[in-house]
């Protein structure tokens, strides 16, 4: 198995931008099919991409979590998959980001900042703020912000030092410009690569993007998948050029 480090890291990154089908299984099959036919090293899917929020059938949504996870664990080999799913623990529901690599769950992180305008607090319990920290896979530092969490500067501070920041989102169309400006600013401020994956549903912003630490923005709202090669040596160049300490 190839080991990536911040010295030799060259990645093909894929950010998904599909419309969400009503069928959970159809969405899962779409994701599995992409994984099996893609050469991407890092794949990021939109927030709750398999089920949408679907509050009217929340118990069914939560029951789909272990079914989907089991199937994804089988197909995700030596690549990184990031998505969020609704998980039930006791009587509480969480919007949990899951990072799968080499047939294992490497990192889990429940959404901390719930979106009041979307009534998320009526259905989900907030995760732990302390869980929003960089984590490492094969020598590369990653961090996750889930959708609305992108708006909070204290969370930007918590993930300082991450090489690649992953943002699964279900961000509304009326706030499209906010998503694009904030994600680009995060890349420049933290001198990191930022990967946004957002839904292409009619009321969603699309705006999935791969953003370089110098601020270059690669996006195309007409595509279901945006792929781009990144080289971690670009991080060193930018961080050496403009020292932030």
N, C-alpha and C positions, 0 to 999 in steps of 0.2 A: 504494500500500500504506500502510495506517495505521501510523504509528510510535507505539509506546507509550513513555512515559517515566514516571519516578517522580513527575512533576508532573501528568500527565493520565491516569494509568493506571486504567482501569476494565476489569476482566476478568470474563468468565464462565468459571469453573473447573469442570472435570468430573473426578471421581475414579471410576474404574471398580472394580467389585466383583463380577466374574463368577465362576462356577464354571469350572474348566479342563476342556475336552473332551480326549479321548484323541488326537484328530486335530489335528496342528499346523495344517493348512490350515483346519480349521474355526475354530480360535482366531484365526488371522490374518484370515479373512473376517469374523468377528465384530467385530474391531477396525477393519478397513477400513470396514465398514458403518456403524459408529458415527461414525467420522471424517467420512464423506461426508454423513451426515444430521444432524450436530450443529452447533450454532452456537457451541460452546465455543471460547474463545481458548487455553486451556491444558487438555490432556488428560493424565492420569497413569494408567498401567496397572500392575497388580501385577507383582512380580518374576517373571521368566521366564514371563510370562503366555501365551506362544505354545506352549511345549513342556513346562512344568513342569521339574523337574530331570531326570527320565527317564534316570538314570545307565546303565541297561541298554542304551540306544541312543544313547550320547553322541556317537558319530561322526555319526549321522543328525541329532541335535540341532544340532551345529555346522554341518553342511552346510545346514541350513535358515536360518541366519543371513543369508547374502547374498541368498537368495531373498526372505526377508521384508523385508529392508532395502530392496531395489530397489523392491518394491511399495509400501512405506510412503513412500518418498521421492517417489513419483509423486502420492500422494493428499494428503500433508500440505502445504498451501499456507501462508497467512499465519496459522498457528496453531502452537502449541508442543505437541509430543508427547514424552512421556517414558516409556520402558520399559526393561527389561533383557532381554538375550538372551545365550545361551551362544556365545562366539566362540573359535575355535581359532587360536592363533598359534604356529607351529612345532609342537612336541609338547605344548604347554600349552593348557589350557582356562581361559577367564576368564568370569566373570559380569559382563558389561559393560552399564552404563547408557548409553543413547544418547538424545540430545536432538536432535530433528529440527524444523527451522523453515524455511519457505519453500523446500522441496525440498532442503535441505542438512542435513548432520550438523553441528550447532553445537558439540556437546560430547560427549566420551566419557570414561567413568570406570569402571574395573574395581573390583569389590568388594574392599575391603581387609581387612575383618574377617570372616573366614569362620566359620560357625557349627559349632563342633565337635560339638555334640549331634546335628546332622544329617549328620555325616561329610563336610561340604563340603570340608574340607582334603584328603580322599582323592581328590578329583576336580578341584578347581579350584586354580589358582595365585592367590595373593593379588595384588591390584593395588597400585599405589603410594599410600602415605599422602599424599604431596605433591599428588596429583591432587584431593584432597577440599578444594576451595576454591571461593569464589563465582565465578561467570562471568556475563557480561552479555549480554542480548539487548535491543536497542532501548532502552537506558537503564535497564533494570530488572535488579537483581542477583538471581540464582538460586543455589541450592546443592542438592546431592543427597546424601542418606544412603541406603544400600541396606540395608533390613531391620535385621539385627543391629547394624549400625553405629550405630543410634539409641541404643544403650546406653552409648556411650563419650564421657565428658565432654571428653576432649582433642579429639575430632572436632567437638563443639559449638563449641569455641574456634576451630577452624580456619575455620568458616563464619560467624563473627560478621560482621554487617553485611549479610547477605543479606536481601533483601526478601521472597522467597518460597522456602521450603525444601520440596523434593519428596522423598517417601519411597515408592518402590516396594518392596513387601514381600510376603513369604510367611510370615506370622507365625502360629505355632501357637495353637490354641484354648485350651490350658491356660495360656497366658501372655497372654491377651487384655487383662487389666487393665493389665499392664505396658506394652503398646503404647499404650493410651489415655492413661495417666498420663504416660509419657515424652514422647509427641508434644505433649501439652498443655503440659507443663513447658518443652519446647523453644521453643514459640511464645511463652510468657510471658518466658522468660529472654532469648531473642534478640530479642524484640519484632519478630517476623516472622510472616507467614502461613505455616502449615504444611499441606501437602496429603499425606495418607496414602492410598495405594491398596493394598489387601490382598485376597487371594484369599478367595472364599466357599466353597471346598471344605469338606467335612464336618469335616476335622481342622484347619481354619484359623480364625482369629479374626474374619474380616470386619473390622469397626471402621474401614473406610475413612472418612475424615473431612476436612473443611475447617475449619481452626482459625484463629481470628483472633488478632492479637497481644495482645489483652486477655484471651484465654483462652476466648472463646466457641467452642463445639464443635458442629459440624453433622455428624451422622452418622445413618445408618439402615441397620441390618443386613438389612433386608428388600428393599432396592433393589439393582439391578445397577449403577446409575449415580447418583451424588450430584452435583448441580449447584448452584452458589452464586455469586452476583455478589460480587466483592471490589473495594474501592476503595483504591488505594495511599495516598490521603490519610489513611486510618486509621492507617497506619504513622507518619506525621508527627505525628498527634495524640498517639499513645501515647508516642512517643519524646520529644516535647516535654514531655509531662506528667510522665514519670518518666525523668529523665536518668541514664544508666548510666555516664557517664564520670567 
